[in-house]
Amino acid sequence: MKITYIIQKSRRRSISVSVLPDNLVLVKAPYGTSERTVQEFLLSKKDWITKHLEKKNNLSKLCAKERFLGQKHADCCDRMSRQFYSYFATISV
């Protein structure tokens, strides 16, 4: 399985991971963190990531069905437009 992830570097002390609505994985890391460190972190969290990607995929199917039916769903909003990302990358897990 390939995971497309985005790295956002900032003044922080730890690495975190979250799954965005478009099945992208956001990795927040401190300045100076190497690509290898990020990939090792992602590999250590692969079970959590795949579980949440499946949840998001199921939710997006529900949202698409509700939009088709003309209903509104609070979780269907796109938060990506409000954030700044450094770059995209892909890793096989």
C-alpha positions as CSV (number, residue, x, y, z in Angstrom):
1,M,0.0,0.0,0.0
2,K,1.3,3.5,-0.9
3,I,0.6,6.4,1.3
4,T,0.7,10.0,0.0
5,Y,1.8,12.3,2.8
6,I,2.5,15.9,3.3
7,I,5.2,17.3,5.6
8,Q,4.6,20.5,7.4
9,K,7.7,21.7,9.2
10,S,7.5,24.3,12.0
11,R,9.0,25.2,15.4
12,R,7.8,22.2,17.4
13,R,9.5,19.5,19.4
14,S,7.8,16.3,18.2
15,I,6.5,14.6,15.1
16,S,2.7,14.0,14.7
17,V,0.5,12.4,12.1
18,S,-3.1,12.9,11.1
19,V,-5.3,11.8,8.3
20,L,-7.0,14.5,6.2
21,P,-10.4,14.2,4.5
22,D,-8.9,13.6,1.0
23,N,-7.0,10.5,2.2
24,L,-3.8,12.4,2.6
25,V,-1.6,11.9,5.6
26,L,-0.3,15.1,7.3
27,V,3.0,14.8,9.1
28,K,4.0,17.7,11.3
29,A,7.7,17.8,12.2
30,P,10.3,20.1,13.6
31,Y,12.6,22.0,11.4
32,G,15.7,20.0,10.7
33,T,13.9,16.6,10.7
34,S,15.3,14.4,8.0
35,E,13.1,12.6,5.4
36,R,14.4,9.3,6.7
37,T,13.2,10.1,10.3
38,V,9.8,11.0,8.9
39,Q,9.6,7.8,6.9
40,E,10.6,5.7,10.0
41,F,8.0,7.5,12.0
42,L,5.3,6.7,9.4
43,L,6.4,3.0,9.2
44,S,6.0,2.8,13.0
45,K,2.5,4.2,12.8
46,K,1.4,2.3,9.7
47,D,-1.4,0.3,11.5
48,W,-2.9,3.5,12.9
49,I,-2.6,5.2,9.5
50,T,-4.3,2.4,7.6
51,K,-7.1,2.1,10.1
52,H,-7.9,5.8,9.9
53,L,-7.6,5.9,6.1
54,E,-10.2,3.2,6.0
55,K,-12.4,5.2,8.3
56,K,-12.0,8.3,6.2
57,N,-12.7,6.3,3.0
58,N,-16.0,5.0,4.5
59,L,-16.9,8.5,5.7
60,S,-16.3,10.0,2.2
61,K,-18.5,7.3,0.7
62,L,-21.3,8.3,3.2
63,C,-20.7,12.0,2.4
64,A,-20.9,11.4,-1.4
65,K,-24.2,9.5,-0.9
66,E,-25.6,12.3,1.3
67,R,-24.6,15.0,-1.2
68,F,-26.2,13.0,-4.0
69,L,-29.4,12.9,-1.9
70,G,-29.2,16.6,-1.2
71,Q,-28.5,16.3,2.5
72,K,-25.8,18.1,4.5
73,H,-23.1,16.4,6.6
74,A,-20.9,18.3,9.0
75,D,-17.8,16.2,8.4
76,C,-17.8,16.8,4.6
77,C,-16.1,20.1,4.8
78,D,-12.6,20.5,3.3
79,R,-10.1,21.8,5.8
80,M,-7.1,21.6,3.4
81,S,-7.6,25.1,2.0
82,R,-6.9,26.6,5.4
83,Q,-3.5,25.0,5.8
84,F,0.0,25.5,4.4
85,Y,2.1,22.5,3.4
86,S,5.7,22.1,2.6
87,Y,5.7,19.3,0.1
88,F,4.1,16.0,-0.9
89,A,5.8,12.6,-0.8
90,T,4.8,8.9,-1.0
91,I,5.9,5.9,1.0
92,S,5.1,2.2,0.6
93,V,4.0,0.4,3.8
